Amino acid sequence: MSTDLTTVLTTDRLVVRRWRAGDRERAFDLYSRTEVTRWLGRSRTLEQLAEADALIERFRSRSAGPRYGVWAVERRDTGVVAGSVLLVPIPDGAGEVEVGWHFHPDSWGHGFATEAAGAAVAKGFADGLSEVHAVTHPDNRPSQAVCRRLGMTALGRTDRWYGTELTAFRLTAPH
């Protein structure tokens, strides 16, 4: 289990932390799978292990500050990286912040996405955010189910962000 300074938060079953160079094989295994990357819009499937190094470096640069990031989600029981969770300003947005998740197929169906995303949203609210958004591919029913489990409100389809039509959700901070 991770307990070093790269840890962002923990839950009962997960450690959310910065990606590390030692995660390259797992990052490659995750982001080389079309069943994962097909939902990620402009992202493309990794084809070479060396591309995982560049991806990890991008994730680490987006995670340099204490408030936002694209973080590895590690299982506490096995130490295996189950996927990623992100809390970042939406590119080309008007200050909106997005929560998102990308999980390896061997980690689907265990509630890890809901647990990690819920913890990331709670962190965002604790850091002063008044609302958090999520966007999914219109056909990505499993991620839409995660949004509903998080208590997010469906806002319908929009092409406001990422240059493509997405299904948007929003959750406002509790008062």
C-alpha positions in Angstrom: 0.0 0.0 0.0 1.2 3.5 -0.8 1.8 5.8 2.2 4.3 8.2 0.7 4.0 11.8 -0.3 2.4 10.9 -3.6 -0.8 9.8 -1.9 -3.7 12.2 -2.6 -6.4 10.4 -0.7 -7.5 7.0 0.6 -10.7 5.2 0.8 -11.6 1.9 2.5 -10.3 -0.1 -0.5 -8.3 2.4 -2.6 -5.2 4.6 -2.5 -5.5 7.5 -4.9 -2.0 8.7 -5.7 0.2 10.3 -8.4 1.3 8.1 -11.2 4.9 6.8 -11.0 7.4 5.7 -13.6 7.1 2.2 -12.1 3.4 2.1 -13.2 4.4 2.1 -16.9 3.4 -1.5 -17.7 0.0 -1.2 -16.0 -0.6 2.2 -17.7 0.3 0.6 -21.0 -2.0 -2.4 -20.3 -4.9 0.0 -19.4 -4.5 2.6 -22.1 -3.7 0.1 -24.9 -7.1 -1.5 -24.7 -9.7 -0.3 -27.2 -12.5 -1.3 -24.7 -11.1 1.5 -22.5 -9.9 4.2 -25.0 -13.0 4.0 -27.2 -14.8 6.2 -24.5 -12.0 8.8 -24.2 -12.8 11.0 -27.1 -9.6 12.4 -28.7 -7.4 10.0 -26.8 -5.8 7.2 -28.8 -4.9 3.7 -27.9 -1.2 3.3 -26.8 0.7 1.1 -29.2 4.2 1.0 -27.6 5.3 0.7 -24.0 7.4 3.9 -24.3 4.2 5.8 -25.0 3.1 4.9 -21.4 6.1 7.0 -20.1 4.9 10.1 -21.9 1.3 9.5 -20.7 2.5 9.1 -17.1 4.5 12.3 -17.4 1.4 14.2 -18.8 -0.6 12.8 -15.9 2.1 13.9 -13.4 2.3 17.4 -14.9 -1.5 17.8 -14.5 -1.2 16.6 -10.9 1.5 19.0 -9.8 -0.7 21.2 -7.6 -2.7 20.0 -4.6 -6.1 20.7 -5.9 -6.4 19.0 -9.4 -4.9 16.0 -11.0 -5.1 12.7 -13.0 -4.2 10.1 -10.4 -3.6 6.4 -10.2 -6.1 4.4 -8.3 -4.4 1.6 -6.5 -6.1 -1.3 -4.7 -5.1 -1.4 -1.1 -5.5 -5.2 -0.9 -3.2 -6.0 -3.8 -1.2 -2.9 -4.7 -2.4 -3.2 -8.3 -3.3 0.0 -10.1 -7.0 -0.5 -11.0 -7.2 2.7 -13.1 -7.2 6.5 -13.0 -9.4 9.1 -11.5 -9.3 12.7 -12.5 -10.4 16.0 -11.1 -9.4 18.7 -13.5 -10.7 22.0 -15.1 -12.5 21.1 -18.3 -10.3 22.3 -21.2 -11.9 25.1 -23.2 -14.5 25.4 -20.4 -15.5 28.5 -18.4 -14.0 27.3 -15.1 -16.0 24.1 -14.8 -14.2 21.2 -13.1 -14.7 17.6 -14.2 -14.4 14.3 -12.4 -13.7 11.3 -14.5 -12.3 7.8 -14.4 -10.7 5.2 -16.6 -10.4 1.6 -15.2 -8.8 -1.6 -16.4 -11.4 -4.2 -17.5 -10.2 -6.5 -14.7 -11.4 -3.8 -12.2 -14.8 -3.2 -13.7 -17.9 -4.2 -11.7 -16.3 -3.8 -8.3 -17.4 -0.3 -7.5 -13.9 1.1 -7.7 -14.9 3.9 -10.1 -17.7 5.1 -7.9 -15.6 4.9 -4.8 -12.6 6.7 -6.3 -14.8 9.3 -8.1 -16.8 9.9 -5.0 -13.7 10.5 -3.0 -12.3 12.9 -5.6 -15.6 14.8 -5.6 -15.5 15.0 -1.8 -11.9 16.3 -2.0 -13.0 19.0 -4.6 -15.9 20.1 -2.4 -13.6 20.2 0.7 -11.2 22.4 -1.4 -14.0 24.8 -2.1 -15.6 23.8 -5.4 -19.3 24.6 -5.6 -20.0 22.0 -8.3 -18.4 19.2 -10.3 -19.2 18.0 -13.8 -18.8 14.7 -15.5 -19.1 14.0 -19.3 -19.5 10.7 -20.9 -19.8 9.3 -24.4 -23.5 9.1 -25.1 -23.3 5.3 -25.4 -21.2 4.8 -22.2 -24.0 3.4 -20.0 -21.6 2.1 -17.3 -20.0 5.5 -16.7 -23.5 7.1 -16.7 -24.5 4.7 -14.0 -21.5 5.8 -12.0 -22.7 9.4 -12.4 -26.1 8.4 -11.1 -24.6 6.5 -8.1 -22.6 9.6 -7.3 -25.9 11.5 -7.1 -25.2 13.6 -10.2 -28.0 15.3 -12.2 -28.1 14.5 -15.9 -28.0 17.6 -18.0 -28.5 16.0 -21.3 -26.3 16.0 -24.4 -24.0 18.9 -25.2 -21.2 19.7 -27.6 -19.9 22.5 -25.3 -16.7 20.7 -24.4 -14.1 18.5 -26.1 -15.4 19.3 -29.6 -17.9 16.4 -29.7 -21.4 15.5 -28.4 -21.3 14.2 -24.8 -23.8 13.4 -22.1 -23.2 15.9 -19.2 -23.8 15.5 -15.5 -23.4 17.9 -12.6 -23.2 17.6 -8.8 -23.4 20.6 -6.5 -21.7 20.8 -3.2 -23.9 20.1 -0.1 -24.9 23.2 1.9 
